[in-house]
Amino acid sequence: MPTAELIYFSACPNVTEARTQLVKAFVEARLTPRWTEYRTDDPDLPAHARGFGSPTILVDGRDVTGAAPADSAAACRLYTDDTGRRRGIPSIGSIVGALTATHGATNMEVLK
């Protein structure tokens, strides 16, 4: 089962939609929706999750779009979808791709 994390700051208006997108991606990948959430202002934020804008989704410690951390995480993040539109959440395709990239069906906790 891949490890998924949602990194966000509480004032970001895209967090709820990012959670919804995560659930949809897990279902599409036929995995049980399960992830850990971290706020960017949490003093216990793990080092690997620092420097990302909000919302960021990491799978196995890597950003689902391949982006690297930046200098500041206290900003909303924008993603470019397949049509070139800018959105405040990553595409389902990028999340599903990350969830399934390194995990074969025999290693996944599959929904029945």
Jmol script that loads the backbone (N, CA, C; Angstrom):
load data "model"
ATOM      1  N   MET A   1       0.859  -1.186   0.000  1.00  0.00           N
ATOM      2  CA  MET A   1       0.000   0.000   0.000  1.00  0.00           C
ATOM      3  C   MET A   1       0.893   1.233   0.000  1.00  0.00           C
ATOM      4  N   PRO A   2       0.697   2.125  -0.953  1.00  0.00           N
ATOM      5  CA  PRO A   2       1.493   3.353  -0.959  1.00  0.00           C
ATOM      6  C   PRO A   2       1.146   4.231   0.243  1.00  0.00           C
ATOM      7  N   THR A   3       2.096   5.045   0.643  1.00  0.00           N
ATOM      8  CA  THR A   3       1.897   5.994   1.733  1.00  0.00           C
ATOM      9  C   THR A   3       1.566   7.346   1.126  1.00  0.00           C
ATOM     10  N   ALA A   4       0.382   7.866   1.453  1.00  0.00           N
ATOM     11  CA  ALA A   4      -0.049   9.163   0.917  1.00  0.00           C
ATOM     12  C   ALA A   4      -0.107  10.182   2.043  1.00  0.00           C
ATOM     13  N   GLU A   5       0.250  11.428   1.706  1.00  0.00           N
ATOM     14  CA  GLU A   5       0.235  12.523   2.677  1.00  0.00           C
ATOM     15  C   GLU A   5      -0.342  13.762   2.013  1.00  0.00           C
ATOM     16  N   LEU A   6      -1.149  14.483   2.763  1.00  0.00           N
ATOM     17  CA  LEU A   6      -1.694  15.761   2.317  1.00  0.00           C
ATOM     18  C   LEU A   6      -1.050  16.849   3.159  1.00  0.00           C
ATOM     19  N   ILE A   7      -0.354  17.775   2.508  1.00  0.00           N
ATOM     20  CA  ILE A   7       0.328  18.880   3.171  1.00  0.00           C
ATOM     21  C   ILE A   7      -0.472  20.143   2.854  1.00  0.00           C
ATOM     22  N   TYR A   8      -0.816  20.914   3.888  1.00  0.00           N
ATOM     23  CA  TYR A   8      -1.646  22.094   3.648  1.00  0.00           C
ATOM     24  C   TYR A   8      -1.475  23.115   4.760  1.00  0.00           C
ATOM     25  N   PHE A   9      -1.923  24.347   4.484  1.00  0.00           N
ATOM     26  CA  PHE A   9      -2.068  25.311   5.566  1.00  0.00           C
ATOM     27  C   PHE A   9      -3.551  25.637   5.672  1.00  0.00           C
ATOM     28  N   SER A  10      -3.993  25.936   6.884  1.00  0.00           N
ATOM     29  CA  SER A  10      -5.421  25.997   7.184  1.00  0.00           C
ATOM     30  C   SER A  10      -6.181  27.078   6.414  1.00  0.00           C
ATOM     31  N   ALA A  11      -5.540  28.137   5.975  1.00  0.00           N
ATOM     32  CA  ALA A  11      -6.236  29.205   5.260  1.00  0.00           C
ATOM     33  C   ALA A  11      -6.385  28.924   3.765  1.00  0.00           C
ATOM     34  N   CYS A  12      -5.855  27.833   3.292  1.00  0.00           N
ATOM     35  CA  CYS A  12      -5.922  27.514   1.868  1.00  0.00           C
ATOM     36  C   CYS A  12      -7.346  27.086   1.496  1.00  0.00           C
ATOM     37  N   PRO A  13      -7.951  27.726   0.499  1.00  0.00           N
ATOM     38  CA  PRO A  13      -9.326  27.392   0.122  1.00  0.00           C
ATOM     39  C   PRO A  13      -9.449  26.098  -0.686  1.00  0.00           C
ATOM     40  N   ASN A  14      -8.337  25.476  -1.040  1.00  0.00           N
ATOM     41  CA  ASN A  14      -8.369  24.287  -1.902  1.00  0.00           C
ATOM     42  C   ASN A  14      -8.218  22.965  -1.160  1.00  0.00           C
ATOM     43  N   VAL A  15      -8.107  23.017   0.159  1.00  0.00           N
ATOM     44  CA  VAL A  15      -7.844  21.805   0.935  1.00  0.00           C
ATOM     45  C   VAL A  15      -9.006  20.817   0.864  1.00  0.00           C
ATOM     46  N   THR A  16     -10.228  21.297   1.018  1.00  0.00           N
ATOM     47  CA  THR A  16     -11.390  20.398   0.974  1.00  0.00           C
ATOM     48  C   THR A  16     -11.484  19.703  -0.379  1.00  0.00           C
ATOM     49  N   GLU A  17     -11.275  20.450  -1.440  1.00  0.00           N
ATOM     50  CA  GLU A  17     -11.319  19.858  -2.780  1.00  0.00           C
ATOM     51  C   GLU A  17     -10.170  18.866  -2.981  1.00  0.00           C
ATOM     52  N   ALA A  18      -9.011  19.134  -2.383  1.00  0.00           N
ATOM     53  CA  ALA A  18      -7.887  18.203  -2.476  1.00  0.00           C
ATOM     54  C   ALA A  18      -8.219  16.881  -1.782  1.00  0.00           C
ATOM     55  N   ARG A  19      -8.888  16.956  -0.639  1.00  0.00           N
ATOM     56  CA  ARG A  19      -9.316  15.729   0.051  1.00  0.00           C
ATOM     57  C   ARG A  19     -10.279  14.922  -0.824  1.00  0.00           C
ATOM     58  N   THR A  20     -11.218  15.619  -1.451  1.00  0.00           N
ATOM     59  CA  THR A  20     -12.174  14.958  -2.339  1.00  0.00           C
ATOM     60  C   THR A  20     -11.437  14.297  -3.503  1.00  0.00           C
ATOM     61  N   GLN A  21     -10.470  15.003  -4.052  1.00  0.00           N
ATOM     62  CA  GLN A  21      -9.680  14.477  -5.171  1.00  0.00           C
ATOM     63  C   GLN A  21      -8.892  13.231  -4.740  1.00  0.00           C
ATOM     64  N   LEU A  22      -8.379  13.255  -3.531  1.00  0.00           N
ATOM     65  CA  LEU A  22      -7.658  12.091  -3.003  1.00  0.00           C
ATOM     66  C   LEU A  22      -8.576  10.875  -2.925  1.00  0.00           C
ATOM     67  N   VAL A  23      -9.762  11.051  -2.384  1.00  0.00           N
ATOM     68  CA  VAL A  23     -10.706   9.936  -2.284  1.00  0.00           C
ATOM     69  C   VAL A  23     -11.007   9.380  -3.672  1.00  0.00           C
ATOM     70  N   LYS A  24     -11.307  10.255  -4.626  1.00  0.00           N
ATOM     71  CA  LYS A  24     -11.606   9.817  -5.992  1.00  0.00           C
ATOM     72  C   LYS A  24     -10.437   9.047  -6.599  1.00  0.00           C
ATOM     73  N   ALA A  25      -9.218   9.536  -6.374  1.00  0.00           N
ATOM     74  CA  ALA A  25      -8.032   8.876  -6.928  1.00  0.00           C
ATOM     75  C   ALA A  25      -7.817   7.504  -6.306  1.00  0.00           C
ATOM     76  N   PHE A  26      -7.995   7.397  -4.997  1.00  0.00           N
ATOM     77  CA  PHE A  26      -7.861   6.099  -4.348  1.00  0.00           C
ATOM     78  C   PHE A  26      -8.887   5.114  -4.903  1.00  0.00           C
ATOM     79  N   VAL A  27     -10.115   5.557  -5.057  1.00  0.00           N
ATOM     80  CA  VAL A  27     -11.166   4.686  -5.594  1.00  0.00           C
ATOM     81  C   VAL A  27     -10.813   4.258  -7.015  1.00  0.00           C
ATOM     82  N   GLU A  28     -10.365   5.210  -7.840  1.00  0.00           N
ATOM     83  CA  GLU A  28      -9.990   4.875  -9.215  1.00  0.00           C
ATOM     84  C   GLU A  28      -8.830   3.883  -9.253  1.00  0.00           C
ATOM     85  N   ALA A  29      -7.914   4.014  -8.306  1.00  0.00           N
ATOM     86  CA  ALA A  29      -6.772   3.101  -8.227  1.00  0.00           C
ATOM     87  C   ALA A  29      -7.144   1.783  -7.549  1.00  0.00           C
ATOM     88  N   ARG A  30      -8.397   1.677  -7.107  1.00  0.00           N
ATOM     89  CA  ARG A  30      -8.910   0.491  -6.426  1.00  0.00           C
ATOM     90  C   ARG A  30      -8.150   0.212  -5.134  1.00  0.00           C
ATOM     91  N   LEU A  31      -7.882   1.297  -4.392  1.00  0.00           N
ATOM     92  CA  LEU A  31      -7.207   1.222  -3.105  1.00  0.00           C
ATOM     93  C   LEU A  31      -8.108   1.804  -2.025  1.00  0.00           C
ATOM     94  N   THR A  32      -7.932   1.347  -0.822  1.00  0.00           N
ATOM     95  CA  THR A  32      -8.658   1.901   0.308  1.00  0.00           C
ATOM     96  C   THR A  32      -8.145   3.306   0.577  1.00  0.00           C
ATOM     97  N   PRO A  33      -9.024   4.320   0.571  1.00  0.00           N
ATOM     98  CA  PRO A  33      -8.560   5.695   0.839  1.00  0.00           C
ATOM     99  C   PRO A  33      -7.986   5.819   2.248  1.00  0.00           C
ATOM    100  N   ARG A  34      -6.705   6.145   2.315  1.00  0.00           N
ATOM    101  CA  ARG A  34      -6.028   6.307   3.591  1.00  0.00           C
ATOM    102  C   ARG A  34      -4.804   7.201   3.387  1.00  0.00           C
ATOM    103  N   TRP A  35      -4.729   8.273   4.165  1.00  0.00           N
ATOM    104  CA  TRP A  35      -3.581   9.162   4.075  1.00  0.00           C
ATOM    105  C   TRP A  35      -3.388   9.869   5.407  1.00  0.00           C
ATOM    106  N   THR A  36      -2.240  10.504   5.543  1.00  0.00           N
ATOM    107  CA  THR A  36      -1.894  11.305   6.719  1.00  0.00           C
ATOM    108  C   THR A  36      -1.913  12.771   6.295  1.00  0.00           C
ATOM    109  N   GLU A  37      -2.378  13.629   7.191  1.00  0.00           N
ATOM    110  CA  GLU A  37      -2.407  15.063   6.893  1.00  0.00           C
ATOM    111  C   GLU A  37      -1.454  15.814   7.817  1.00  0.00           C
ATOM    112  N   TYR A  38      -0.780  16.812   7.243  1.00  0.00           N
ATOM    113  CA  TYR A  38       0.122  17.679   7.994  1.00  0.00           C
ATOM    114  C   TYR A  38      -0.163  19.129   7.642  1.00  0.00           C
ATOM    115  N   ARG A  39      -0.244  19.964   8.640  1.00  0.00           N
ATOM    116  CA  ARG A  39      -0.335  21.415   8.419  1.00  0.00           C
ATOM    117  C   ARG A  39       1.079  21.976   8.300  1.00  0.00           C
ATOM    118  N   THR A  40       1.258  22.925   7.395  1.00  0.00           N
ATOM    119  CA  THR A  40       2.593  23.485   7.169  1.00  0.00           C
ATOM    120  C   THR A  40       3.106  24.272   8.364  1.00  0.00           C
ATOM    121  N   ASP A  41       2.199  24.726   9.243  1.00  0.00           N
ATOM    122  CA  ASP A  41       2.650  25.483  10.415  1.00  0.00           C
ATOM    123  C   ASP A  41       2.842  24.602  11.649  1.00  0.00           C
ATOM    124  N   ASP A  42       2.725  23.310  11.496  1.00  0.00           N
ATOM    125  CA  ASP A  42       2.922  22.381  12.611  1.00  0.00           C
ATOM    126  C   ASP A  42       4.416  22.256  12.897  1.00  0.00           C
ATOM    127  N   PRO A  43       4.845  22.529  14.139  1.00  0.00           N
ATOM    128  CA  PRO A  43       6.269  22.412  14.447  1.00  0.00           C
ATOM    129  C   PRO A  43       6.799  20.990  14.291  1.00  0.00           C
ATOM    130  N   ASP A  44       5.906  20.003  14.288  1.00  0.00           N
ATOM    131  CA  ASP A  44       6.317  18.614  14.118  1.00  0.00           C
ATOM    132  C   ASP A  44       6.209  18.135  12.665  1.00  0.00           C
ATOM    133  N   LEU A  45       6.039  19.068  11.741  1.00  0.00           N
ATOM    134  CA  LEU A  45       5.974  18.714  10.324  1.00  0.00           C
ATOM    135  C   LEU A  45       7.257  17.972   9.947  1.00  0.00           C
ATOM    136  N   PRO A  46       7.132  16.773   9.373  1.00  0.00           N
ATOM    137  CA  PRO A  46       8.349  16.029   8.999  1.00  0.00           C
ATOM    138  C   PRO A  46       9.198  16.802   7.993  1.00  0.00           C
ATOM    139  N   ALA A  47      10.487  16.621   8.065  1.00  0.00           N
ATOM    140  CA  ALA A  47      11.419  17.345   7.198  1.00  0.00           C
ATOM    141  C   ALA A  47      11.101  17.142   5.717  1.00  0.00           C
ATOM    142  N   HIS A  48      10.717  15.926   5.316  1.00  0.00           N
ATOM    143  CA  HIS A  48      10.456  15.668   3.894  1.00  0.00           C
ATOM    144  C   HIS A  48       9.216  16.408   3.382  1.00  0.00           C
ATOM    145  N   ALA A  49       8.371  16.902   4.286  1.00  0.00           N
ATOM    146  CA  ALA A  49       7.136  17.586   3.899  1.00  0.00           C
ATOM    147  C   ALA A  49       7.267  19.104   3.954  1.00  0.00           C
ATOM    148  N   ARG A  50       8.406  19.606   4.309  1.00  0.00           N
ATOM    149  CA  ARG A  50       8.602  21.056   4.432  1.00  0.00           C
ATOM    150  C   ARG A  50       8.863  21.695   3.069  1.00  0.00           C
ATOM    151  N   GLY A  51       8.371  22.946   2.924  1.00  0.00           N
ATOM    152  CA  GLY A  51       8.661  23.730   1.733  1.00  0.00           C
ATOM    153  C   GLY A  51       7.665  23.575   0.592  1.00  0.00           C
ATOM    154  N   PHE A  52       6.623  22.785   0.774  1.00  0.00           N
ATOM    155  CA  PHE A  52       5.618  22.622  -0.269  1.00  0.00           C
ATOM    156  C   PHE A  52       4.470  23.590  -0.054  1.00  0.00           C
ATOM    157  N   GLY A  53       3.894  24.094  -1.143  1.00  0.00           N
ATOM    158  CA  GLY A  53       2.712  24.940  -1.069  1.00  0.00           C
ATOM    159  C   GLY A  53       1.483  24.106  -0.745  1.00  0.00           C
ATOM    160  N   SER A  54       0.370  24.786  -0.571  1.00  0.00           N
ATOM    161  CA  SER A  54      -0.850  24.118  -0.143  1.00  0.00           C
ATOM    162  C   SER A  54      -1.915  24.138  -1.232  1.00  0.00           C
ATOM    163  N   PRO A  55      -2.540  23.015  -1.494  1.00  0.00           N
ATOM    164  CA  PRO A  55      -2.284  21.694  -0.949  1.00  0.00           C
ATOM    165  C   PRO A  55      -1.247  20.953  -1.789  1.00  0.00           C
ATOM    166  N   THR A  56      -0.497  20.110  -1.142  1.00  0.00           N
ATOM    167  CA  THR A  56       0.444  19.223  -1.819  1.00  0.00           C
ATOM    168  C   THR A  56       0.097  17.806  -1.416  1.00  0.00           C
ATOM    169  N   ILE A  57       0.141  16.908  -2.366  1.00  0.00           N
ATOM    170  CA  ILE A  57      -0.076  15.490  -2.094  1.00  0.00           C
ATOM    171  C   ILE A  57       1.221  14.761  -2.404  1.00  0.00           C
ATOM    172  N   LEU A  58       1.720  14.075  -1.394  1.00  0.00           N
ATOM    173  CA  LEU A  58       2.916  13.255  -1.539  1.00  0.00           C
ATOM    174  C   LEU A  58       2.505  11.787  -1.525  1.00  0.00           C
ATOM    175  N   VAL A  59       3.124  10.993  -2.370  1.00  0.00           N
ATOM    176  CA  VAL A  59       2.952   9.547  -2.338  1.00  0.00           C
ATOM    177  C   VAL A  59       4.343   8.952  -2.202  1.00  0.00           C
ATOM    178  N   ASP A  60       4.506   8.166  -1.162  1.00  0.00           N
ATOM    179  CA  ASP A  60       5.816   7.588  -0.831  1.00  0.00           C
ATOM    180  C   ASP A  60       6.891   8.672  -0.758  1.00  0.00           C
ATOM    181  N   GLY A  61       6.494   9.821  -0.191  1.00  0.00           N
ATOM    182  CA  GLY A  61       7.425  10.916   0.042  1.00  0.00           C
ATOM    183  C   GLY A  61       7.702  11.808  -1.144  1.00  0.00           C
ATOM    184  N   ARG A  62       7.061  11.553  -2.291  1.00  0.00           N
ATOM    185  CA  ARG A  62       7.293  12.348  -3.500  1.00  0.00           C
ATOM    186  C   ARG A  62       6.019  13.076  -3.919  1.00  0.00           C
ATOM    187  N   ASP A  63       6.197  14.297  -4.380  1.00  0.00           N
ATOM    188  CA  ASP A  63       5.074  15.088  -4.894  1.00  0.00           C
ATOM    189  C   ASP A  63       4.466  14.370  -6.095  1.00  0.00           C
ATOM    190  N   VAL A  64       3.134  14.315  -6.168  1.00  0.00           N
ATOM    191  CA  VAL A  64       2.476  13.582  -7.257  1.00  0.00           C
ATOM    192  C   VAL A  64       2.740  14.182  -8.629  1.00  0.00           C
ATOM    193  N   THR A  65       3.166  15.440  -8.687  1.00  0.00           N
ATOM    194  CA  THR A  65       3.483  16.056  -9.978  1.00  0.00           C
ATOM    195  C   THR A  65       4.986  16.120 -10.229  1.00  0.00           C
ATOM    196  N   GLY A  66       5.763  15.641  -9.275  1.00  0.00           N
ATOM    197  CA  GLY A  66       7.216  15.656  -9.423  1.00  0.00           C
ATOM    198  C   GLY A  66       7.879  16.947  -8.987  1.00  0.00           C
ATOM    199  N   ALA A  67       7.110  17.887  -8.444  1.00  0.00           N
ATOM    200  CA  ALA A  67       7.671  19.166  -8.008  1.00  0.00           C
ATOM    201  C   ALA A  67       8.549  18.988  -6.766  1.00  0.00           C
ATOM    202  N   ALA A  68       9.537  19.838  -6.672  1.00  0.00           N
ATOM    203  CA  ALA A  68      10.419  19.858  -5.499  1.00  0.00           C
ATOM    204  C   ALA A  68       9.922  20.916  -4.522  1.00  0.00           C
ATOM    205  N   PRO A  69      10.290  20.787  -3.261  1.00  0.00           N
ATOM    206  CA  PRO A  69       9.902  21.824  -2.296  1.00  0.00           C
ATOM    207  C   PRO A  69      10.499  23.175  -2.686  1.00  0.00           C
ATOM    208  N   ALA A  70       9.819  24.240  -2.281  1.00  0.00           N
ATOM    209  CA  ALA A  70      10.283  25.603  -2.556  1.00  0.00           C
ATOM    210  C   ALA A  70      10.695  26.259  -1.239  1.00  0.00           C
ATOM    211  N   ASP A  71      10.926  27.550  -1.283  1.00  0.00           N
ATOM    212  CA  ASP A  71      11.355  28.280  -0.093  1.00  0.00           C
ATOM    213  C   ASP A  71      10.238  28.481   0.923  1.00  0.00           C
ATOM    214  N   SER A  72       9.003  28.639   0.461  1.00  0.00           N
ATOM    215  CA  SER A  72       7.914  28.968   1.375  1.00  0.00           C
ATOM    216  C   SER A  72       6.714  28.080   1.130  1.00  0.00           C
ATOM    217  N   ALA A  73       6.129  27.596   2.226  1.00  0.00           N
ATOM    218  CA  ALA A  73       4.940  26.762   2.118  1.00  0.00           C
ATOM    219  C   ALA A  73       3.690  27.536   2.508  1.00  0.00           C
ATOM    220  N   ALA A  74       3.827  28.810   2.825  1.00  0.00           N
ATOM    221  CA  ALA A  74       2.686  29.603   3.280  1.00  0.00           C
ATOM    222  C   ALA A  74       1.978  30.259   2.106  1.00  0.00           C
ATOM    223  N   ALA A  75       1.736  29.475   1.060  1.00  0.00           N
ATOM    224  CA  ALA A  75       1.049  30.003  -0.120  1.00  0.00           C
ATOM    225  C   ALA A  75       0.229  28.892  -0.746  1.00  0.00           C
ATOM    226  N   CYS A  76      -0.839  29.302  -1.410  1.00  0.00           N
ATOM    227  CA  CYS A  76      -1.619  28.326  -2.161  1.00  0.00           C
ATOM    228  C   CYS A  76      -0.821  27.910  -3.385  1.00  0.00           C
ATOM    229  N   ARG A  77      -0.995  26.693  -3.753  1.00  0.00           N
ATOM    230  CA  ARG A  77      -0.270  26.135  -4.878  1.00  0.00           C
ATOM    231  C   ARG A  77      -1.198  26.026  -6.084  1.00  0.00           C
ATOM    232  N   LEU A  78      -0.650  26.204  -7.270  1.00  0.00           N
ATOM    233  CA  LEU A  78      -1.408  26.028  -8.500  1.00  0.00           C
ATOM    234  C   LEU A  78      -0.820  24.883  -9.310  1.00  0.00           C
ATOM    235  N   TYR A  79      -1.697  24.145  -9.958  1.00  0.00           N
ATOM    236  CA  TYR A  79      -1.323  23.023 -10.808  1.00  0.00           C
ATOM    237  C   TYR A  79      -1.871  23.294 -12.200  1.00  0.00           C
ATOM    238  N   THR A  80      -1.207  22.790 -13.214  1.00  0.00           N
ATOM    239  CA  THR A  80      -1.700  22.885 -14.578  1.00  0.00           C
ATOM    240  C   THR A  80      -2.278  21.531 -14.959  1.00  0.00           C
ATOM    241  N   ASP A  81      -3.558  21.518 -15.383  1.00  0.00           N
ATOM    242  CA  ASP A  81      -4.187  20.245 -15.744  1.00  0.00           C
ATOM    243  C   ASP A  81      -3.844  19.871 -17.183  1.00  0.00           C
ATOM    244  N   ASP A  82      -4.409  18.760 -17.655  1.00  0.00           N
ATOM    245  CA  ASP A  82      -4.102  18.248 -18.993  1.00  0.00           C
ATOM    246  C   ASP A  82      -4.518  19.185 -20.119  1.00  0.00           C
ATOM    247  N   THR A  83      -5.457  20.097 -19.841  1.00  0.00           N
ATOM    248  CA  THR A  83      -5.915  21.042 -20.869  1.00  0.00           C
ATOM    249  C   THR A  83      -5.179  22.377 -20.789  1.00  0.00           C
ATOM    250  N   GLY A  84      -4.244  22.495 -19.832  1.00  0.00           N
ATOM    251  CA  GLY A  84      -3.503  23.739 -19.677  1.00  0.00           C
ATOM    252  C   GLY A  84      -4.122  24.718 -18.696  1.00  0.00           C
ATOM    253  N   ARG A  85      -5.280  24.355 -18.125  1.00  0.00           N
ATOM    254  CA  ARG A  85      -5.929  25.217 -17.125  1.00  0.00           C
ATOM    255  C   ARG A  85      -5.190  25.147 -15.807  1.00  0.00           C
ATOM    256  N   ARG A  86      -5.179  26.262 -15.100  1.00  0.00           N
ATOM    257  CA  ARG A  86      -4.564  26.323 -13.770  1.00  0.00           C
ATOM    258  C   ARG A  86      -5.636  26.005 -12.733  1.00  0.00           C
ATOM    259  N   ARG A  87      -5.324  25.100 -11.812  1.00  0.00           N
ATOM    260  CA  ARG A  87      -6.257  24.695 -10.764  1.00  0.00           C
ATOM    261  C   ARG A  87      -5.521  24.651  -9.434  1.00  0.00           C
ATOM    262  N   GLY A  88      -6.279  24.653  -8.364  1.00  0.00           N
ATOM    263  CA  GLY A  88      -5.704  24.640  -7.023  1.00  0.00           C
ATOM    264  C   GLY A  88      -5.473  23.254  -6.460  1.00  0.00           C
ATOM    265  N   ILE A  89      -5.704  22.216  -7.280  1.00  0.00           N
ATOM    266  CA  ILE A  89      -5.493  20.837  -6.848  1.00  0.00           C
ATOM    267  C   ILE A  89      -4.861  20.046  -7.984  1.00  0.00           C
ATOM    268  N   PRO A  90      -4.134  18.980  -7.644  1.00  0.00           N
ATOM    269  CA  PRO A  90      -3.569  18.148  -8.709  1.00  0.00           C
ATOM    270  C   PRO A  90      -4.662  17.316  -9.377  1.00  0.00           C
ATOM    271  N   SER A  91      -4.409  16.891 -10.589  1.00  0.00           N
ATOM    272  CA  SER A  91      -5.386  16.082 -11.328  1.00  0.00           C
ATOM    273  C   SER A  91      -5.503  14.697 -10.705  1.00  0.00           C
ATOM    274  N   ILE A  92      -6.658  14.094 -10.913  1.00  0.00           N
ATOM    275  CA  ILE A  92      -6.846  12.714 -10.458  1.00  0.00           C
ATOM    276  C   ILE A  92      -5.810  11.820 -11.125  1.00  0.00           C
ATOM    277  N   GLY A  93      -5.553  12.056 -12.404  1.00  0.00           N
ATOM    278  CA  GLY A  93      -4.573  11.243 -13.130  1.00  0.00           C
ATOM    279  C   GLY A  93      -3.191  11.264 -12.500  1.00  0.00           C
ATOM    280  N   SER A  94      -2.749  12.439 -12.053  1.00  0.00           N
ATOM    281  CA  SER A  94      -1.411  12.508 -11.442  1.00  0.00           C
ATOM    282  C   SER A  94      -1.387  11.785 -10.099  1.00  0.00           C
ATOM    283  N   ILE A  95      -2.488  11.848  -9.362  1.00  0.00           N
ATOM    284  CA  ILE A  95      -2.546  11.160  -8.069  1.00  0.00           C
ATOM    285  C   ILE A  95      -2.609   9.644  -8.292  1.00  0.00           C
ATOM    286  N   VAL A  96      -3.492   9.200  -9.199  1.00  0.00           N
ATOM    287  CA  VAL A  96      -3.602   7.769  -9.489  1.00  0.00           C
ATOM    288  C   VAL A  96      -2.270   7.231  -9.996  1.00  0.00           C
ATOM    289  N   GLY A  97      -1.634   7.976 -10.882  1.00  0.00           N
ATOM    290  CA  GLY A  97      -0.335   7.552 -11.402  1.00  0.00           C
ATOM    291  C   GLY A  97       0.688   7.355 -10.303  1.00  0.00           C
ATOM    292  N   ALA A  98       0.710   8.281  -9.352  1.00  0.00           N
ATOM    293  CA  ALA A  98       1.649   8.157  -8.231  1.00  0.00           C
ATOM    294  C   ALA A  98       1.278   6.993  -7.324  1.00  0.00           C
ATOM    295  N   LEU A  99      -0.008   6.784  -7.104  1.00  0.00           N
ATOM    296  CA  LEU A  99      -0.448   5.692  -6.234  1.00  0.00           C
ATOM    297  C   LEU A  99      -0.132   4.321  -6.814  1.00  0.00           C
ATOM    298  N   THR A 100      -0.130   4.215  -8.127  1.00  0.00           N
ATOM    299  CA  THR A 100       0.050   2.914  -8.763  1.00  0.00           C
ATOM    300  C   THR A 100       1.420   2.723  -9.410  1.00  0.00           C
ATOM    301  N   ALA A 101       2.241   3.756  -9.444  1.00  0.00           N
ATOM    302  CA  ALA A 101       3.515   3.711 -10.179  1.00  0.00           C
ATOM    303  C   ALA A 101       4.455   2.608  -9.721  1.00  0.00           C
ATOM    304  N   THR A 102       4.630   2.454  -8.449  1.00  0.00           N
ATOM    305  CA  THR A 102       5.631   1.505  -7.961  1.00  0.00           C
ATOM    306  C   THR A 102       5.026   0.335  -7.221  1.00  0.00           C
ATOM    307  N   HIS A 103       3.716   0.213  -7.274  1.00  0.00           N
ATOM    308  CA  HIS A 103       3.047  -0.845  -6.525  1.00  0.00           C
ATOM    309  C   HIS A 103       2.220  -1.697  -7.465  1.00  0.00           C
ATOM    310  N   GLY A 104       2.653  -2.931  -7.658  1.00  0.00           N
ATOM    311  CA  GLY A 104       1.871  -3.860  -8.482  1.00  0.00           C
ATOM    312  C   GLY A 104       0.608  -4.274  -7.733  1.00  0.00           C
ATOM    313  N   ALA A 105      -0.350  -4.809  -8.458  1.00  0.00           N
ATOM    314  CA  ALA A 105      -1.641  -5.189  -7.862  1.00  0.00           C
ATOM    315  C   ALA A 105      -1.476  -6.180  -6.726  1.00  0.00           C
ATOM    316  N   THR A 106      -0.445  -7.001  -6.751  1.00  0.00           N
ATOM    317  CA  THR A 106      -0.273  -7.989  -5.695  1.00  0.00           C
ATOM    318  C   THR A 106       0.212  -7.342  -4.398  1.00  0.00           C
ATOM    319  N   ASN A 107       0.741  -6.129  -4.474  1.00  0.00           N
ATOM    320  CA  ASN A 107       1.252  -5.447  -3.287  1.00  0.00           C
ATOM    321  C   ASN A 107       0.284  -4.421  -2.736  1.00  0.00           C
ATOM    322  N   MET A 108      -0.878  -4.246  -3.346  1.00  0.00           N
ATOM    323  CA  MET A 108      -1.797  -3.203  -2.939  1.00  0.00           C
ATOM    324  C   MET A 108      -2.938  -3.764  -2.105  1.00  0.00           C
ATOM    325  N   GLU A 109      -3.426  -2.964  -1.213  1.00  0.00           N
ATOM    326  CA  GLU A 109      -4.629  -3.292  -0.465  1.00  0.00           C
ATOM    327  C   GLU A 109      -5.804  -2.862  -1.342  1.00  0.00           C
ATOM    328  N   VAL A 110      -6.340  -3.781  -2.067  1.00  0.00           N
ATOM    329  CA  VAL A 110      -7.331  -3.482  -3.097  1.00  0.00           C
ATOM    330  C   VAL A 110      -8.735  -3.486  -2.505  1.00  0.00           C
ATOM    331  N   LEU A 111      -9.545  -2.548  -2.988  1.00  0.00           N
ATOM    332  CA  LEU A 111     -10.958  -2.527  -2.600  1.00  0.00           C
ATOM    333  C   LEU A 111     -11.645  -3.747  -3.171  1.00  0.00           C
ATOM    334  N   LYS A 112     -12.547  -4.279  -2.443  1.00  0.00           N
ATOM    335  CA  LYS A 112     -13.294  -5.462  -2.907  1.00  0.00           C
ATOM    336  C   LYS A 112     -14.487  -5.034  -3.715  1.00  0.00           C
TER     337      LYS A 112
END
end "model"
wireframe off; spacefill off
backbone 0.3
color backbone group
